[in-house]
Amino acid sequence: MLIETVFRSDDLPAADRFDCWRERVGQTHAPLELHSDHWSDFRVFQRVLDLGAVSVWPIAFQPLCFRRTQKLIRQSDPEGLHLSLPLSGALRAVRGEEEAVYGPDSLCVVDTSRPVEIHGGDDLLRHTGVGLEVPKALLQLPRNRLDQVTGLRLSAQEGFGALLAQLLQQLARGTDSYQPADGPRLGSVVVDLLSALFAHALEADDSLSPETRRQTLVLQIRAFVRERLHDPDLTPRAIAAANHISRSYLYRLFEHEEESIAAWIRGQRLEHARRDLAEPAMRTTPIHAVAARWGFLQAADFTRAFRAAFGSSPRDYRHQAQRAAE
């Protein structure tokens, strides 16, 4: 799993929790004024995932107000951007005379160099979400354009915003499938997605490097494919047409990846079929139905591909998984 640190308020005496949390926020984000009606017995749980120069932190806390003032900015400014994805509860951001509310369908961007007041949660519910910290120097946009991003309303349901939100939620659910060395690689993916999101929103795509454009297009194509793995007509031609590129360019994009586009699709389908075969709730589903569910219309083709990938037939694998679960 990735390297991570955990802050759990329940591990501390009630009287110390709020002050310790204030100090913690100053380390993971930037110095802030914190206010809460629950300060005498504050409850918060935060994981900070180390992605090299980037950090991601799933968090849950009681209603709270964060305030970044001009005085604090003069004292210390890490020159970073913080992006928040609310999962439950809303965030209310006050910037001067402007106010905006962000829910699970949107992304809130805070610049550590600008004053802001953020209210999270309400009187009844705790707030849960995922935070992202990125140094501004890593983002491939001119500084004068970056100054404009905090005023944008960025969707978490479509385009690059949806891709970024999906990645943040995946990391929040757990990182067991990753190794510590994967942290900086994931950090690079996050930076590319965030750069593309801002460039698209600001209509500044020309500022992105060719490599960043390539990486974000590959991520977009992978997301498109994952949503359609069940479709037996999911061919390179169909993928290229849906993403407005030529089939030859699609092949060239994946020349830089570990697998060709066709091999990657087959691998994804086989992995999903393998999970279904091991799922107790699906033990009565015929194997050919599992195969068809993931785009394999010929049972013999599925059996050959499954044996080549996992070293046993689908039937034997299902039996082994059932015995292991008993």
Secondary structure as GFF3:
##gff-version 3
##sequence-region A 1 326
A	DSSP	beta_strand	4	8	.	.	.	ID=ss1
A	DSSP	three_ten_helix	9	11	.	.	.	ID=ss2
A	DSSP	alpha_helix	14	28	.	.	.	ID=ss3
A	DSSP	beta_strand	33	35	.	.	.	ID=ss4
A	DSSP	three_ten_helix	39	41	.	.	.	ID=ss5
A	DSSP	beta_strand	44	51	.	.	.	ID=ss6
A	DSSP	beta_strand	54	61	.	.	.	ID=ss7
A	DSSP	beta_strand	64	68	.	.	.	ID=ss8
A	DSSP	alpha_helix	70	75	.	.	.	ID=ss9
A	DSSP	beta_strand	80	88	.	.	.	ID=ss10
A	DSSP	beta_strand	91	95	.	.	.	ID=ss11
A	DSSP	beta_strand	98	102	.	.	.	ID=ss12
A	DSSP	beta_strand	106	111	.	.	.	ID=ss13
A	DSSP	beta_strand	116	120	.	.	.	ID=ss14
A	DSSP	beta_strand	127	135	.	.	.	ID=ss15
A	DSSP	three_ten_helix	136	138	.	.	.	ID=ss16
A	DSSP	alpha_helix	143	146	.	.	.	ID=ss17
A	DSSP	three_ten_helix	149	151	.	.	.	ID=ss18
A	DSSP	beta_strand	154	155	.	.	.	ID=ss19
A	DSSP	alpha_helix	159	173	.	.	.	ID=ss20
A	DSSP	alpha_helix	182	201	.	.	.	ID=ss21
A	DSSP	three_ten_helix	205	207	.	.	.	ID=ss22
A	DSSP	alpha_helix	210	226	.	.	.	ID=ss23
A	DSSP	alpha_helix	236	242	.	.	.	ID=ss24
A	DSSP	alpha_helix	247	254	.	.	.	ID=ss25
A	DSSP	alpha_helix	261	278	.	.	.	ID=ss26
A	DSSP	three_ten_helix	280	282	.	.	.	ID=ss27
A	DSSP	alpha_helix	287	293	.	.	.	ID=ss28
A	DSSP	alpha_helix	299	310	.	.	.	ID=ss29
A	DSSP	alpha_helix	314	325	.	.	.	ID=ss30
###
